[in-house]
Amino acid sequence: MHLCYVDESGTPDVPGNTSHFVLAGVSIPIWHWRQADSAISNIKVKYSLQEAEIHTAWLLRKYLEQSRIADFERLSRDQRRAAVTSARTTHLLDLQRQNRHKAYRQSKKNYAQTEPYIHLTLSERQRFINDVADCVSGFGFARLFAECIDKVHFNPQIARLSLDEQAFEQLISRFERYLQNIDGPNGQRAFGLLVHDNNQTVARKHTRMMRTFHERGTLWIDIQRIIETPLFVDSKLTSMVQIADLCSYSLRRYVENDEEHLFAKVYARADRQFDRVVGVRHFTNESCQCIICLGHRH
């Protein structure tokens, strides 16, 4: 049995606020699950993040109030947390007094998202993400599947699917093909289960689609090895879904901004057949010369 942990990066809305939408899945054999989970947990402990969710985009942001605190890097982690909390409380109270309701709501939301990480400097948060990415890169037993869709080149009329529906169908097809390709020598068959970050709208859509795939297959393959409909979980409670968040973020930052550092680490786990990358695709124009397109066409 293989568990494929799924998460997305960017918005499926067109145009939305990102040029790409990425859906990524990280497949881990169940006999390696504890090893993988323990490895990530150990890194979290090192940075006092054992109770925190790995939300890569929020971790890598600059927190302006940290730059305004004198000798912030020299403070202890407890002192940093207290100083940032005080600065943020002061800011929110100022916004309330000025009746800047929209700014207050947005700031309060941003602060809630980043609160678990405020005891770390930006460089420490960057090192944390690098450590996690290095760890994932070394998971020789893991496989990465992803669809990276360039919204400029996606036509829902031709695809007859919405952007996020195409991404899900592609991910399912590649995971199913992988499971069929790794059958044991004695007829032992590999099976898989999807574990997805919980979102009520996505849950309904993907559950419905998966039931259809079980009945009719996808455009590319009959579904024989992926069991049940996706299992939806709170990503705060499982590090493996958080790893999928890191992978989807890294892929999107590469296809949008040519940021290769994190991408190179997670891309090492892309499913391959011989020298060709089959697990990850960049849906864009045919002349694209990015690493993903070159590897997919190889």
N, C-alpha and C positions, 0 to 999 in steps of 0.2 A: 504494500500500500504506500502511495505517495501523496503527501499533502501539498497542494498548490495554494500558497498564500497570495491574495490578490489585492492590489490597491491602484489608485489612479493619481495622475498629476495633470494639472491644467483643467480647463473647463470644456465640456462637450458643446457648449453654446457657441453659435457662430454669429458674430465674430468672437464674442466673449472677451476676456482680458488676457488670453494667451494665444499664441499663433498655432500651437500644437496641443493635442490631447493624447495622453499616454496611458495605456492600461498595461500593467505589468503583473506577472505572476512568478513567484519563486517556489519551485517544487523541491521538497525535501523528503527522502524516504523516512518512514516512521521510526526505523531503527536508528536513525541519526538525529531524531528530533531533540532528545534530551541533550545531546552533545552540542547542538547548535544553540539551543536556548540557553544553556549554561555559559557558553562562550560569550554571548551577547550580554547576559546578566553580569558577568565578571567585569566587562568593560563599563557598564553602567555604574557599578559600585565604585570603580576607580574615580569617577567624576561626580559622585554623590547624586546619581540620577536613577537609583534603583527603583524608585516609585514613579518615575516619569515616563511618558510616552516619547518615543523617538519620532518627532515631527520635523523632518529635515528642513523644510522651508522656514519654519519659525525659529529653529535653532541657529540658522546661519544669517539671520537678520542682525543689523546693528541696532543696539538698544541705546538711544541717544542719552538717556539719563545716566548711563554708566560713564560716558565721556565727561559728564559734568560733575562727577564726584571726585574730589581730590584724592590722588594716590589710590585709586580704586583697585589696581592690580596688587597693591601691597596689603590690602585688607584680607582678613580671614574670610572664608566662605560665609560664615554666619554674619559677619559684619557687612559684607557686600549685600546679602539678602536684606538685612535691616535697612541699609542705606537706600537701596533701590526701592523698597516698599514705601519708605517715607517720601521719597521724591515723587513716586507715582501717586500716592495719596494726595500730596500737596497739589499736583497738577490736576487731578480730577476735581478737587474742591474748587480750584480756581476756575475751571471750565463751568462748573455748576453756578458759581457766583456770577459769571459773565453770561449766563443763560445760553451758552453755546451747546445746545442739546445734541446736535448731530456729532460734533467733535467729541463730546463726552461719551456718547454711546460707542463710537468707533475706537476711542482710546481705551475704554474699559474692556472692550472685546479683545483688542490687541494685547493688553496687559494680562488678561486671563490666559491667552494662548501661550504667552512666553513666561509666565510666572514660575514654572518648574525649573527654568534655566538661568534665572537672574543672578545666581551665585557664581556663575562662570563668566570669564571674560570672553570676548569674541574669539580670540586665538585659542582659548581652551575649548570652546564649542566647536571650532573648526577641527581641532585635534581629535575631539571625541568622534565626530562624524567620519574623519579619516580612519580612525581606529576601527570603527564598525565596518566601514567599507573594505578595509584590509582583511578583516575577519571573514566577511562574506566572500570576498575574492578567493580566499583560501578554502572555502567549502567545496572541495572537489566532488562531493556527492550531490550538490545542488545544481539545478538547471533553471535558467532564466528564460521566460517567454514574455514577449511584449509586442504590442502594436503601437507605433508612434505615427499619428495621423496629422499631416500638414493640412490645415483647414482650407488653405487657398486652393488646393488641388482635390478636395473631396466634394463629390457631387452626389447628394442623397437620392436624386432621381435615377441616376445610373446604378448606384449601389442598392437602391430599394430598401435601404436601412438608414437609420439615423447614425450619426458619427459614433456614438458610444456603443450602439448595437453592433456595428461592424467590428469595432475593437474587441468586443466580447466574443463574437463568433470566431474571429481569427485566433484569439487566445485559446479558446476551447479546442479548436481544430489542431493547433500545434501541440497542446498538452496531450490530447488523445493520440496523435501520431507518435509522440515520444513514448507513451506507455505501450503502444503496440510494438515499437521497435526494440524494447528492452526485455522482451519475454525471455525467461530462463531457458537453458538448453534442454531441459526435461519436460517442456510443455508448461512450465509454471508461468502463469499469466500475471502481468502487473496491472494494478488498479489504482485509481486516483480519486481524490475528493477535493473540491474547491473550498477554501476558507477565505471569506471576503470581509473587508471592513464593513461594519453595519451602517446602512443608510436605507431608510424605509422605501424611498422612491426607487433606488437602484435594486433593492432586494426584491421588490415586486416584479420589476422588469426582467431581471436576470433569472429569477425563479421561473417565470413564464417562458422565457426563451429556452432555458435548459430543459424544461418539459418537452418543448417542441423538438429540440435536438435529439432527445432520447427517442422520440417517436419517428422522426424523419431524417435525422442526421443534420449536419451543417451542409453548406454548399460544397465542402471539400471532403468530408469523411463521415462515415457512420460512427455514432458514439457507442462503443462497446465496453470501454474500460473506465470511463468516468462515472462513478456511481452517484445516485441521488442528485438533488438540486444543491446549489451552494449553501454552505453553512455560514451564516452571518454572525460575526462576533464583534464585541467592543474592542477596537484596536488598542485601547489603553491597557488591556489585560493580557495581550499576547505580543511578545517581541517579534514573532515571525511575520505578522502582518505589518509591523513597523519596518521590518526589513524590506518588504515590498514597497512601502512608502519611499524609502531611501532609493531603491532601484528606479522607480518610476520618476522620481524627482531628478535623479542623475541623468537619465535618458532624455528627459525633456530639456534640461539645461544644455545638454549637448546639441540636440537638433535645433534648438532656438538660438543659442549663443556660442556654440562651438567650445563649451567648457569641457575639457577632456579629462581633468584630473579624477573626479569621482567616477565619471563615465567609464574610464578604462578599467577601473577596479571591478565594477559590477558586470561590465560587458564580458569579462573573462569567463563568466558563468553562463553565457548564452548557449543554448542548445546548438550543437553542431553535428553535421554528418560529413565525415571526412574533413575537408577544409572549408566547407560551406556553412555559413551561419543560417540555420533554419528556424531558430527560436525567436528571433527579433527581426522586425521589419519596419522600415521607414516608408510610409505611404506618402509619396511626394512625386515630383516630376522625374522622368526617366533619366535626365542628365545629371541628377544629384551625384556628387562624388564623396559623400560623407562615408565614414568608416562602416556604418551599418549597411548602406546601399552597396558598397564595394564588397563587403563580406557576404551579403545576401546573393549577389550576382555571381560570386566566384565559381 
